[in-house]
Amino acid sequence: MNSILFPSSGRLQRPSLAVSALPIVFLLLMLIGIIVCGSADLINTYSPAILLSATALCLILGRISRSYSPRSLATGIRRSATQILPAVPMLLFISMVATTWMLSGVVPTLIRYGLLIINPTYFLAIACAVCAAVSVLTGSSWSTIATIGVAFMGIGTVLGYSEAWIAGAIISGAYFGDKMSPLSDTTVVASSACGVDLFKHIRYMMLTSAPAMAVALMVYAVVGLFIGNGAQASAEDMIHSLQTTFNITPWTLVIPAITVTLLLLRVPTLWVLAASATAGAAGIFIFQPDLLPELEQGISALPRILWSETTLHTGSELLDSLAATSGITGMLPTIALVLSAMTFGAAMLGTGMIATITRAITRRLTRRSSIVGTTVASGLFLNSCTADQYLSLIIGGNMYRNVYRRAGFEPRLLSRTMEDSVSVTSVLIPWNSCGVTQSAVLGVATIAYLPCCIFNLMSPVMSIVLAMTGFKIRSTRRVHVPATA
């Protein structure tokens, strides 16, 4: 196996399956206890402590079973940090984008136009479809959610939708687009990790992704029939409050136009977010000069605006809550959670516990449905252990490549299944870097929006259904035909 999965070191003992599973069981039991005894909102508060406790348990068990050395642990830390640490500066810039786009009038302008144009009944379906289109064009679910997704959160709140349903529709659309875009990092990683041509991989994914998206859009349309009525009065009040507080002008949309252009030009996401935050900061002084007295007039106030919480007093309680920004300080707990998850993933890799569990999972797989079903379960498991979708895709591809080859299945079946079980479910795990980020950006607990992410839930289901039916799944084995006399 690849050294990512089995770090090489001296004479180490292989940890038993029971020992390897204990940190995972401990982690899940503690999280379930928090939900039962408290609420889902407490998960983000206590998750860092729980993850670090699970890390300590992992290292103690590893020391007792002699399953790691300083060298193997350093390998695990390096692998985990390489994938997760780049998310930290991205989180900082995302917090700046959220702050500057709100105070420069970008988000208020999008909310105002959205309230005028969008039919409340079909809001969820429209939000999902628009986020999907933007994400396909940009190849980035994170950028889509941090920009247009934030605007849809504001529109949906005014229209009376619950935050969980709004976030679910936004995430479903953004992750569909990310999954199907040839510009997406996860799509490239999944196809290359399994040795599949990128566009063959995308075409094959349509067999599971298109039905999953169709189901999502139908569910959002039905939910809208019951929720999206009677919001016209509140929408008119919000439009009036927006126009009173902000300078609503289409010129503010130059800022998101710059962002989309940079993404289409394949500029690295970190630089795009930095440019978006810079343009948004300039927009505060260009487009919203009337807000400067309340924000402590002058460019010297900009560091404080970016760093700490900012509130506006608009006379509308709903607009006050929408326009409030938390700055970088509001993102610090999220960063702490990401780093804690990275530490846990490093310990599980360095002690060889992930390797033990995956050996036990893949040992006796022979049938098509069991192989695909186990691949889906492994994707969820890896997302939980490594806290990073990229690392999970790479490990999963190495885990199952020989299994699929031995069973006579095409590599594209593996790459599709990995995307269905890893790329789209990472956002559903509270301590995964994706779940942590989107929860912080949208202001909705992961556990709260999870049941509303219809596409993300349906994708692994569709993967299993197609495996059970055998639809469009070809065997690479050659059938031997005996020679006739």
C-alpha positions as CSV (number, residue, x, y, z in Angstrom):
1,M,0.0,0.0,0.0
2,N,0.9,3.6,-0.4
3,S,3.1,5.1,2.4
4,I,0.3,7.6,3.1
5,L,-1.8,4.7,4.4
6,F,1.0,2.7,6.0
7,P,3.9,4.9,7.3
8,S,7.1,3.0,7.4
9,S,9.1,2.8,10.6
10,G,11.2,0.3,12.5
11,R,9.9,-2.8,14.3
12,L,6.4,-1.7,15.2
13,Q,3.4,-3.8,16.3
14,R,0.3,-3.6,14.3
15,P,-2.6,-2.3,16.6
16,S,-5.6,-4.7,16.8
17,L,-8.9,-3.8,15.3
18,A,-10.5,-3.4,18.7
19,V,-7.8,-1.0,19.9
20,S,-7.9,0.9,16.6
21,A,-11.6,1.4,16.8
22,L,-11.6,2.7,20.4
23,P,-10.7,6.4,19.6
24,I,-13.5,6.5,17.0
25,V,-16.0,5.0,19.3
26,F,-15.0,7.4,22.1
27,L,-15.3,10.4,19.7
28,L,-18.7,9.4,18.5
29,L,-20.1,8.6,22.0
30,M,-18.9,12.0,23.3
31,L,-20.5,13.8,20.4
32,I,-23.8,11.9,20.8
33,G,-23.7,12.7,24.6
34,I,-23.4,16.4,23.8
35,I,-26.4,16.3,21.5
36,V,-28.5,14.2,23.9
37,C,-27.6,16.1,27.0
38,G,-27.3,19.6,25.5
39,S,-27.9,20.7,21.9
40,A,-26.4,20.5,18.5
41,D,-25.1,24.1,18.9
42,L,-22.7,22.9,21.6
43,I,-20.8,20.6,19.2
44,N,-18.6,23.4,17.8
45,T,-17.9,24.6,21.4
46,Y,-16.8,21.2,22.8
47,S,-15.5,19.5,19.7
48,P,-11.9,20.7,20.0
49,A,-11.6,19.4,23.5
50,I,-13.2,16.1,22.5
51,L,-10.9,15.7,19.5
52,L,-7.8,16.4,21.5
53,S,-9.0,13.9,24.2
54,A,-9.5,11.3,21.4
55,T,-6.0,12.1,20.1
56,A,-4.6,11.5,23.6
57,L,-6.5,8.2,23.9
58,C,-5.1,7.2,20.4
59,L,-1.5,8.0,21.4
60,I,-1.9,6.2,24.8
61,L,-3.3,3.1,23.1
62,G,-0.6,3.3,20.5
63,R,2.1,3.5,23.1
64,I,0.7,0.5,25.0
65,S,0.4,-1.6,21.8
66,R,3.8,-0.3,20.5
67,S,2.3,0.7,17.2
68,Y,4.1,4.0,16.5
69,S,7.5,5.6,16.7
70,P,8.5,9.2,16.5
71,R,9.2,8.7,12.8
72,S,5.8,7.2,12.0
73,L,4.0,9.9,14.1
74,A,6.0,12.6,12.3
75,T,4.8,11.0,9.0
76,G,1.2,11.2,10.1
77,I,1.6,14.8,11.2
78,R,3.2,15.8,7.9
79,R,0.5,14.1,5.8
80,S,-2.4,15.6,7.9
81,A,-0.9,19.1,8.1
82,T,-0.1,19.2,4.4
83,Q,-3.7,18.8,3.5
84,I,-5.4,20.7,6.3
85,L,-3.1,23.7,7.2
86,P,-3.8,25.5,3.9
87,A,-7.4,25.8,5.0
88,V,-6.4,28.2,7.9
89,P,-5.4,31.3,5.8
90,M,-8.4,30.6,3.6
91,L,-10.7,30.7,6.7
92,L,-9.1,34.1,7.7
93,F,-9.7,35.5,4.2
94,I,-13.3,34.1,4.2
95,S,-14.0,36.0,7.4
96,M,-12.7,39.2,5.8
97,V,-14.8,38.6,2.6
98,A,-17.9,38.1,4.7
99,T,-17.2,41.4,6.6
100,T,-16.3,43.6,3.7
101,W,-18.9,42.3,1.3
102,M,-21.6,43.1,3.9
103,L,-20.3,46.6,4.8
104,S,-19.5,47.6,1.2
105,G,-23.1,46.9,0.2
106,V,-22.4,43.8,-2.0
107,V,-24.6,41.4,0.1
108,P,-27.3,44.0,0.8
109,T,-27.5,44.7,-2.9
110,L,-27.8,41.0,-3.8
111,I,-30.5,40.6,-1.1
112,R,-32.5,43.5,-2.4
113,Y,-32.4,42.4,-6.0
114,G,-33.1,38.8,-4.9
115,L,-36.2,39.8,-2.9
116,L,-37.5,41.7,-6.0
117,I,-36.9,38.9,-8.5
118,I,-37.2,35.6,-6.7
119,N,-40.5,33.9,-6.2
120,P,-40.7,33.0,-2.5
121,T,-42.3,29.6,-3.3
122,Y,-39.4,28.4,-5.3
123,F,-36.6,30.1,-3.4
124,L,-34.9,26.9,-2.1
125,A,-34.9,25.3,-5.5
126,I,-33.6,28.5,-7.1
127,A,-30.9,28.9,-4.5
128,C,-29.8,25.4,-5.1
129,A,-29.7,25.7,-8.9
130,V,-27.9,29.0,-8.9
131,C,-25.2,27.8,-6.4
132,A,-24.8,24.7,-8.6
133,A,-24.3,26.8,-11.7
134,V,-21.8,29.2,-10.0
135,S,-19.9,26.3,-8.5
136,V,-19.6,24.5,-11.9
137,L,-18.2,27.7,-13.4
138,T,-15.8,28.4,-10.6
139,G,-14.9,24.9,-9.5
140,S,-15.1,25.9,-5.8
141,S,-17.9,25.1,-3.4
142,W,-16.1,27.1,-0.7
143,S,-16.0,30.3,-2.7
144,T,-19.6,29.9,-3.9
145,I,-20.9,29.4,-0.3
146,A,-18.8,32.3,1.1
147,T,-20.1,34.8,-1.5
148,I,-23.4,34.1,-3.2
149,G,-24.4,31.6,-0.5
150,V,-24.2,34.3,2.2
151,A,-26.5,36.5,0.1
152,F,-29.0,33.6,-0.3
153,M,-28.9,33.2,3.5
154,G,-30.1,36.7,3.9
155,I,-32.8,36.5,1.3
156,G,-34.1,33.2,2.7
157,T,-34.2,34.5,6.2
158,V,-36.3,37.5,5.1
159,L,-38.7,35.1,3.2
160,G,-39.3,33.1,6.4
161,Y,-37.3,30.0,5.7
162,S,-35.5,28.2,8.4
163,E,-31.7,28.6,8.4
164,A,-31.3,24.9,8.2
165,W,-33.2,24.6,4.9
166,I,-31.5,27.6,3.4
167,A,-28.1,26.2,4.2
168,G,-29.0,22.8,3.0
169,A,-30.1,24.1,-0.4
170,I,-27.0,26.3,-0.8
171,I,-24.6,23.5,0.2
172,S,-26.4,20.9,-2.1
173,G,-26.1,23.2,-5.1
174,A,-22.5,24.2,-4.3
175,Y,-21.3,20.7,-3.8
176,F,-23.0,19.4,-6.9
177,G,-21.3,22.1,-9.0
178,D,-18.0,21.4,-7.3
179,K,-18.3,17.7,-7.9
180,M,-19.2,18.1,-11.6
181,S,-16.7,20.9,-12.5
182,P,-13.5,20.0,-14.3
183,L,-12.0,23.0,-12.5
184,S,-12.6,21.4,-9.1
185,D,-9.6,20.3,-7.0
186,T,-11.6,17.4,-5.5
187,T,-12.7,16.1,-8.9
188,V,-9.1,16.2,-10.2
189,V,-7.8,14.5,-7.0
190,A,-10.4,11.7,-7.1
191,S,-9.8,10.9,-10.8
192,S,-6.0,11.0,-10.5
193,A,-6.0,9.0,-7.3
194,C,-7.9,6.2,-9.1
195,G,-6.1,6.5,-12.4
196,V,-9.1,7.7,-14.4
197,D,-9.3,10.3,-17.2
198,L,-10.9,13.5,-15.8
199,F,-13.7,13.9,-18.3
200,K,-14.6,10.1,-18.3
201,H,-14.8,10.5,-14.5
202,I,-17.2,13.4,-14.7
203,R,-19.4,11.8,-17.3
204,Y,-19.7,8.6,-15.2
205,M,-20.6,10.6,-12.1
206,M,-23.6,12.1,-13.9
207,L,-25.3,8.7,-13.5
208,T,-25.5,9.1,-9.8
209,S,-25.3,12.9,-9.4
210,A,-28.1,13.9,-11.9
211,P,-30.7,11.7,-10.1
212,A,-29.5,12.9,-6.7
213,M,-29.8,16.5,-7.8
214,A,-33.2,16.0,-9.3
215,V,-34.5,14.5,-6.0
216,A,-33.0,17.5,-4.2
217,L,-34.7,20.1,-6.4
218,M,-38.0,18.3,-6.1
219,V,-37.7,18.2,-2.3
220,Y,-36.8,21.9,-2.2
221,A,-39.7,22.7,-4.5
222,V,-42.2,20.8,-2.3
223,V,-40.9,22.4,0.9
224,G,-41.3,25.8,-0.7
225,L,-44.9,25.1,-1.4
226,F,-45.5,24.9,2.4
227,I,-43.1,27.6,3.6
228,G,-42.7,30.1,0.8
229,N,-46.0,32.0,1.1
230,G,-47.0,35.1,2.9
231,A,-43.5,36.7,3.0
232,Q,-44.3,39.7,0.8
233,A,-44.9,42.1,3.6
234,S,-41.7,41.3,5.4
235,A,-39.8,41.4,2.1
236,E,-41.1,44.9,1.4
237,D,-40.1,46.1,4.9
238,M,-36.6,44.6,4.4
239,I,-36.2,46.3,1.1
240,H,-37.1,49.7,2.7
241,S,-34.7,49.1,5.5
242,L,-31.9,48.1,3.1
243,Q,-32.4,51.2,1.0
244,T,-32.4,53.4,4.1
245,T,-29.2,52.0,5.5
246,F,-27.1,51.2,2.5
247,N,-26.4,52.8,-0.8
248,I,-27.9,50.1,-3.1
249,T,-26.3,50.4,-6.5
250,P,-25.4,47.8,-9.2
251,W,-21.9,49.2,-9.1
252,T,-21.2,47.2,-5.9
253,L,-21.6,44.0,-8.1
254,V,-18.3,44.9,-9.7
255,I,-16.7,43.3,-6.6
256,P,-18.3,39.8,-7.1
257,A,-17.7,40.1,-10.9
258,I,-13.9,40.5,-10.2
259,T,-14.1,37.4,-7.9
260,V,-15.8,35.3,-10.5
261,T,-13.4,36.5,-13.3
262,L,-10.4,35.5,-11.2
263,L,-11.9,32.1,-10.4
264,L,-12.5,31.5,-14.1
265,L,-8.9,32.4,-14.9
266,R,-7.9,29.7,-12.5
267,V,-6.2,32.0,-10.0
268,P,-5.5,30.1,-6.8
269,T,-8.5,30.3,-4.4
270,L,-6.4,31.9,-1.6
271,W,-5.4,34.8,-3.9
272,V,-9.0,35.1,-5.1
273,L,-10.3,35.5,-1.6
274,A,-7.5,38.0,-0.7
275,A,-8.5,40.1,-3.8
276,S,-12.2,39.8,-2.9
277,A,-11.5,41.0,0.6
278,T,-9.4,43.9,-0.6
279,A,-12.0,45.0,-3.2
280,G,-14.7,44.7,-0.5
281,A,-12.6,46.9,1.9
282,A,-12.2,49.5,-0.8
283,G,-15.9,49.3,-1.5
284,I,-16.8,50.3,2.0
285,F,-15.2,53.8,1.4
286,I,-16.3,54.1,-2.2
287,F,-19.9,52.9,-2.0
288,Q,-21.0,53.4,1.7
289,P,-19.5,56.7,2.9
290,D,-22.6,57.3,5.0
291,L,-21.7,54.3,7.1
292,L,-18.3,55.6,8.0
293,P,-19.3,57.7,11.0
294,E,-20.9,54.6,12.6
295,L,-17.9,52.5,11.8
296,E,-15.5,55.1,13.2
297,Q,-14.8,57.2,10.1
298,G,-11.5,56.8,8.4
299,I,-9.3,54.2,6.9
300,S,-7.6,53.7,10.3
301,A,-10.8,51.9,11.5
302,L,-10.4,49.2,8.8
303,P,-8.1,46.9,10.9
304,R,-10.7,47.0,13.7
305,I,-13.5,46.3,11.3
306,L,-11.7,43.2,9.9
307,W,-10.6,41.9,13.3
308,S,-13.6,42.3,15.6
309,E,-17.4,42.3,15.7
310,T,-19.2,45.1,13.9
311,T,-22.9,46.0,14.5
312,L,-25.2,48.4,12.7
313,H,-28.2,50.1,14.2
314,T,-30.7,50.2,11.3
315,G,-34.0,50.3,13.2
316,S,-34.9,46.8,11.9
317,E,-34.0,43.9,14.3
318,L,-33.8,41.5,11.4
319,L,-31.5,43.7,9.3
320,D,-29.4,44.3,12.4
321,S,-28.8,40.6,12.8
322,L,-28.1,40.1,9.1
323,A,-25.7,43.0,8.8
324,A,-23.7,42.1,12.0
325,T,-20.2,40.8,11.2
326,S,-17.9,38.9,13.5
327,G,-14.6,39.5,11.8
328,I,-11.5,37.4,12.2
329,T,-12.2,36.9,15.9
330,G,-15.4,35.1,15.0
331,M,-13.4,32.6,12.9
332,L,-10.8,31.8,15.6
333,P,-13.0,29.0,17.2
334,T,-13.4,27.5,13.8
335,I,-9.6,27.5,13.2
336,A,-9.1,25.9,16.6
337,L,-11.5,23.1,15.6
338,V,-9.7,22.6,12.3
339,L,-6.3,22.3,14.0
340,S,-7.8,19.9,16.6
341,A,-9.2,17.7,13.8
342,M,-5.8,17.8,12.1
343,T,-4.1,16.6,15.3
344,F,-6.6,13.7,15.6
345,G,-6.1,12.7,12.0
346,A,-2.3,12.8,12.4
347,A,-2.5,10.5,15.4
348,M,-4.8,8.0,13.7
349,L,-2.4,7.9,10.7
350,G,0.8,7.8,12.6
351,T,-0.2,5.0,15.0
352,G,-1.4,2.8,12.0
353,M,-4.9,2.6,13.4
354,I,-6.5,3.7,10.1
355,A,-4.4,1.1,8.3
356,T,-5.7,-1.7,10.7
357,I,-9.3,-0.7,10.2
358,T,-9.0,-0.5,6.4
359,R,-7.3,-3.9,6.2
360,A,-10.2,-5.4,8.1
361,I,-12.7,-3.7,5.9
362,T,-11.2,-4.6,2.5
363,R,-10.0,-8.2,3.2
364,R,-12.9,-10.3,2.0
365,L,-14.7,-8.0,-0.5
366,T,-15.7,-9.8,-3.7
367,R,-19.3,-8.9,-4.7
368,R,-20.2,-5.7,-6.5
369,S,-22.7,-4.4,-4.0
370,S,-20.6,-5.2,-1.0
371,I,-17.5,-3.5,-2.6
372,V,-19.3,-0.3,-3.4
373,G,-21.3,-0.3,-0.2
374,T,-18.1,-0.7,1.8
375,T,-16.3,2.0,-0.2
376,V,-19.1,4.4,0.7
377,A,-18.9,3.4,4.4
378,S,-15.1,3.8,4.2
379,G,-15.5,7.3,2.7
380,L,-17.6,8.4,5.7
381,F,-15.1,6.7,8.0
382,L,-12.1,8.4,6.5
383,N,-13.8,11.8,6.5
384,S,-14.4,11.3,10.2
385,C,-10.8,10.2,10.9
386,T,-8.7,12.5,8.7
387,A,-11.0,15.5,8.9
388,D,-10.0,16.3,5.3
389,Q,-11.6,15.3,2.0
390,Y,-8.4,15.4,0.0
391,L,-6.6,13.1,2.3
392,S,-9.6,10.8,2.4
393,L,-9.8,10.6,-1.4
394,I,-6.1,9.8,-1.7
395,I,-6.2,7.1,1.1
396,G,-9.4,5.7,-0.3
397,G,-8.1,5.4,-3.8
398,N,-5.0,3.5,-2.5
399,M,-7.2,1.3,-0.3
400,Y,-9.5,0.1,-2.9
401,R,-7.6,0.2,-6.2
402,N,-6.5,-3.4,-5.9
403,V,-9.8,-4.5,-4.6
404,Y,-11.7,-3.2,-7.7
405,R,-9.0,-4.5,-10.0
406,R,-9.2,-8.0,-8.4
407,A,-13.0,-8.0,-8.7
408,G,-12.8,-6.9,-12.4
409,F,-14.4,-3.5,-12.1
410,E,-13.4,-0.4,-14.0
411,P,-11.3,2.3,-12.1
412,R,-14.0,4.9,-12.9
413,L,-16.5,3.0,-10.7
414,L,-14.0,3.5,-7.8
415,S,-13.4,7.2,-8.6
416,R,-17.2,7.8,-8.8
417,T,-17.9,6.0,-5.6
418,M,-15.2,7.9,-3.8
419,E,-16.6,11.2,-4.9
420,D,-20.1,10.1,-3.9
421,S,-19.0,9.1,-0.4
422,V,-16.1,11.5,0.3
423,S,-16.4,14.8,-1.6
424,V,-20.0,15.5,-0.9
425,T,-20.2,14.1,2.7
426,S,-17.2,15.9,4.1
427,V,-19.5,19.0,4.7
428,L,-21.8,16.8,6.9
429,I,-19.2,16.0,9.5
430,P,-19.0,18.6,12.3
431,W,-15.2,18.4,12.8
432,N,-14.2,17.9,9.1
433,S,-12.6,21.0,7.6
434,C,-15.5,21.4,5.2
435,G,-18.2,21.0,7.8
436,V,-16.4,23.4,10.2
437,T,-16.0,26.0,7.4
438,Q,-19.5,26.0,6.0
439,S,-21.0,26.0,9.4
440,A,-19.0,29.1,10.4
441,V,-19.6,30.9,7.1
442,L,-23.4,30.3,7.0
443,G,-23.9,30.6,10.8
444,V,-25.7,27.2,11.0
445,A,-24.7,24.2,13.0
446,T,-23.6,21.2,10.9
447,I,-26.0,18.9,12.7
448,A,-28.8,21.4,12.0
449,Y,-28.3,21.6,8.2
450,L,-27.3,18.0,7.7
451,P,-30.8,16.6,7.1
452,C,-31.6,19.4,4.7
453,C,-28.6,18.7,2.4
454,I,-30.6,16.5,0.1
455,F,-28.1,16.1,-2.7
456,N,-25.2,15.3,-0.3
457,L,-27.3,12.6,1.4
458,M,-28.7,11.2,-1.9
459,S,-25.3,10.9,-3.7
460,P,-24.0,7.9,-1.6
461,V,-27.5,6.3,-1.7
462,M,-27.6,6.5,-5.5
463,S,-24.1,5.0,-5.7
464,I,-25.3,2.0,-3.7
465,V,-28.5,1.7,-5.7
466,L,-26.7,1.6,-9.0
467,A,-24.2,-1.0,-7.7
468,M,-27.2,-3.2,-6.6
469,T,-28.8,-2.9,-10.1
470,G,-25.5,-3.1,-12.0
471,F,-26.6,-0.3,-14.3
472,K,-23.7,0.9,-16.5
473,I,-21.2,-1.1,-14.5
474,R,-18.9,-3.1,-16.8
475,S,-16.5,-5.9,-15.9
476,T,-12.9,-5.7,-17.1
477,R,-12.5,-9.5,-16.9
478,R,-12.3,-11.4,-20.1
479,V,-14.6,-14.4,-20.5
480,H,-12.6,-17.4,-21.6
481,V,-14.3,-19.2,-24.5
482,P,-12.9,-22.8,-25.0
483,A,-11.8,-23.7,-28.4
484,T,-14.0,-26.0,-30.4
485,A,-12.9,-29.1,-32.2
